[in-house]
């Protein structure tokens, strides 16, 4: 069964164009020059680690919900998608953050 043309324009083209635009932005950013090599080599404290984890997790969760909002709720008109994504994302964070912290703990103990 083929999808109607208006359905294709509303559900398929916007995510495809957005992904291509992000890809082009990444290519452009990578062509600006090599990454700096003068990175400080100091041992980060647990406080630095938790700040990094908090910023990464919160910003990633917000971007994830924004993507769901735009592509599923607005374009695909799936009203239940945002609540499902919010709960699903929270469960994934609840699983991933302790695993990530445990991996960091193991890595720090093995460096001693």
C-alpha positions, 0 to 999 in steps of 0.5 A, spaced: 500 500 500 502 506 497 502 512 502 498 518 499 503 524 497 501 529 502 503 524 507 509 523 504 511 531 504 508 531 512 511 525 515 518 523 510 520 529 507 521 534 513 525 528 517 529 527 511 531 534 510 533 535 517 537 530 518 541 532 511 542 539 514 545 536 520 549 532 516 552 538 512 553 542 518 557 537 521 561 536 515 562 544 514 564 544 522 569 538 521 572 542 515 574 548 519 580 545 521 583 540 526 581 539 533 586 543 538 591 538 541 593 542 547 588 539 552 589 539 559 591 532 562 589 533 569 585 528 573 577 530 573 574 530 580 567 527 581 564 533 582 567 535 574 564 528 572 557 529 575 557 536 572 559 533 565 553 527 566 548 532 568 549 537 563 550 531 557 543 528 560 539 534 561 541 537 554 540 530 551 533 529 554 531 536 552 533 535 544 530 528 544 523 531 546 524 537 542 525 532 536 519 528 538 515 534 539 517 536 532 517 530 528 511 526 531 507 531 535 507 536 530 508 533 523 505 526 524 500 528 529 501 523 534 499 526 540 501 521 545 508 520 542 510 526 547 508 523 553 511 516 551 517 519 549 518 523 556 517 516 560 521 512 555 527 517 555 526 517 563 527 510 564 533 510 559 536 515 563 535 511 569 538 505 566 544 509 563 546 514 568 548 508 573 551 504 568 555 510 566 557 512 573 559 505 574 564 504 568 567 511 570 568 508 577 571 502 574 576 506 570 578 510 575 580 504 580 583 501 574 588 507 573 590 507 580 
